[in-house]
Amino acid sequence: MKIKLHKNDLPKNINFGKSVAIDTEAMGLNHSRDRLCLVQLSSGNGVCHLVQIQNIEIKPKNLIKLLKNKKILKIFHYARFDIGILKHTFNINVENIYCTKIASKLTRTFTDKHGYKDLCKDLLNKEISKSQQTSDWGSNKLTLAQQKYASIDVLYLHQIKDKLDKMLIRENRVKLANACFDFIKIRTDLDLSGWLEQDIFKH
């Protein structure tokens, strides 16, 4: 694994190809209160680019251009959170979304374990640590342990997607999955508009 740390934006010359794995780290889980601190990206080639957001007043033009590119698939795990904080921070719609957590819930109905750590273990036989999950991501200088943790969160998403895609095909749920991925933008709009906990589809 190779880690490249960038301040406030991606360099112009990075090419992620047709798909990019993305994750975010923030000061907490409340979009309106807790600021975005880090965006992690990888093309699945063992290289992770970390974009440290130190000043939200400076718009990361290259990162935003990538997120809005409809031709590049964005692979997330629990996209609902990441899409929400990216939209709240940069006022953009992230296009062409795939969520491994949704894909897992649609296919692995024999279990209730759909976390990233669970998928790494069950699908790839990889044991990963989540010990840095609740560390201070707003620090000006990230520790090596934080950088490694953040990188691992996107390192295996392409491989996990490949496994889940085969299961979606096998269970005839590709169309349903794609509809759910398309709905994520609406779901996050509801979250940001105040309907975070309320189920509007409930009787």
Buried (B, 14 or more C-beta within 10 A) or exposed (E): EEBBBBEBBBEEEBEBEEBBBBBBBBEEEEBEEBBBBBBBBBBBEEBBBBBBBEEEEEBBEBBBBBBBBEEBBBBBBBBBBBBBBBBBBBEBBBBBBBBBBBBBBBBBEEEEEBEBBBBBBBBBEBEBEEEBEEBEBBEEEBEEEBBBBBBBBBBBBBBBBEBBBEBBEEBEBBEEBEEBBEEBBEBBBEBBEEEBEEEEEEE
